[in-house]
Amino acid sequence: MTESEIRLVRHSDLEQANLLEKASYADPAEVAGFDLLKYRLEEAPELFLGCFEEDRLIGLVSATRYHGSRLTEESVKVHIPQGASVCIHSVVVHEKKRRQGIGLRMVRHFIQHVKECQRDVFRILLVCHAQYIPLYTRAGFTFVGNSDYKQGSSKWFDMEMSL
C-alpha cells in the first residue's frame, strides 16, 4: 500500500480536484464545478485539504466559513472569513481508494486542522446523504436531522460539530 499525505491543496492541484469531484458524485447537479472550486481555493485555501499518494490527489475536503448556523445554498457559494461556522462542502475519495478509511482520516485531520488554525469558529457544519451519516458520526459529528438544503435530486441531512 502506498503511503499517503494530507496537505493543503495548491493551485497546481486544482484540475485534479475538479476531475475527482466530478467523478465522485452520481448526480452532476451536486458537483461544485471548476469555477466554484477555484473560488474556494482562492478565498479559503486553508480550508481545502487533499490526500495525496505521491503527486496524485486521491481525496479532498473543501470548505469555507459562513456566518450562519446551518449550511445553506448561499453558504456553498461564499466565504466569510470571520464567519462562526466552517461549512464542509465536499469530502470525496477516488473510487478505487474508497472503503479504506481515507475519508474518515481526512475528516479527522480536517477537524484537527480547523481547531488549530481557525480563530473564533464555534462549529463545523455539513450536509450529507443518509449512507454517509455513520461516517460523520464516527468522526465526531452530531446528526441534526433533515436539511432544507437543496442541490440535485437526493435528500440531504444536517450534521454539526460544536467546537
N, C-alpha and C positions, 0 to 999 in steps of 0.2 A: 504494500500500500504506500502510495506517495504521500510524503509529508505536506501538510497544507499550512498556510499562513493567513491570518486575518489581519488586514491592514486597511487604511483609508484608500478609497478608490481615487485614482488620478484621472486627469482629463484624457490621458492616453488609453485608459481602460473603458472609456465611455461607449465605444462601439460594441465592445464585448458585453457590457452591461445591458445595452439595448437589445442585442440579439438574445441574451439569456432571458431577459424579462419577456420578450415576445414568445419565446419557446416554452415558457413556464405557465402561461395562462391559457386555459381551454377556450375562454370567451375573449375574442380580440378587444371587446369593449372595456375589458379590465386592464389592459396594457397601458402603462403611462405614456409610452412613446418617447422617441429620441429627444424632442424639444423639452418635455417636462423633466426627463432625467437630467438633461443638461442644466436646466434651471436649478434643480435641486443640488446638483454638484457644484454649481457656481455660487449659489446663495447659502448653502448649508453643507460645505464639504466635510465638516467634522461629524456629520450625521449620515455619511454614506460609506459604509464599510463593505469590503469584499473579502471573500475567502478564495485564496489562490493556491493552485498547485503549479509550482514554477511560475510562469507568467500567465497561466490560463485561469481566467475567472470561472469558478465553479459554483459560487453562491454570492448573494448580496443582501444587504439590509439597507434600505433607503428611507430617510425620514426628514422631517422639517419640524420647526417649532411653531406653535399656534397659541392664541390667547384663550381659546375655548376649552371646555371640559369634556367635549366629545369630538371624535373625528367626524368631519363633515365633508361634503363635496367641495366647499371652499378651502378647507384645510389642506387638501391634497394639491392645491394649485398655488399656495403662497407659503412664504417663510417669514415669520415674525420673530426676529432674533431674541426679543425679550419675552416671548410667549411662555406661559407657565406650563405648557404641555409639550412633550415631544410626541409627534404623531408618526408612527411607523407606517409607511405606505406600501413597501414591498419587502417580502422575505422570500427569496427564490433560490432554488438549488438546481443545478444541472440535472437533467433527467437520469443520467447514468450514475449519479452520485447520491441519489435520494435514498432514504431509509438507512442511512449510515451514521446518523447523529449530527450531521453537519449543520442542519437548520437550527437545532437546539443549541449547539455550540456557538453558532453565530449570534443567536438572540441573547444568550447569556453574556457573551463577550460585549455585545452592544449595550446591554443594561449596565454592566460594569463601567464601560466607557462613558456613558451618559452620567452616571453617578460621580465619576472622577473629573469630567471635563465640562459639564454644563452647569452653570450657576442659575439659581432661582427656578429650577424645574421642580414641579410638585408631582408630576405624574407622567407616565408613558402610556399612550393610547394606541390601539389598533383595532381594525375590524378584520374579521376572518370568516371563512366558510366553516360549516359545522365540523367537517372532518379534521380541522386544524385546532379546534378548541383544546383537545388534550395536550398537544404540543406546547401551546402557550401557557396552559395551566402548569405544566411541568417546569416551565421557565420562570414561574412566579406570578403570572398574570391572574387576575380575578375575572371570572365570567360575569358580565354585567347584564346581558340579555339581548333581545332583538335590537338591531340597529336600524335607524332611519336612513342610513347611508344607502345610496342607490348608484350603482355602476354595474353595467352588464345586467344579466337576467337572473343571477343567483341571489339567494338570501344571504345577508351579512349579519354578523353578531359582534357586539361591542365587547372588548376586553380592556382591562385597565390595570396598571400597577402604580400604586401610590409610592412616592419616594420620601 
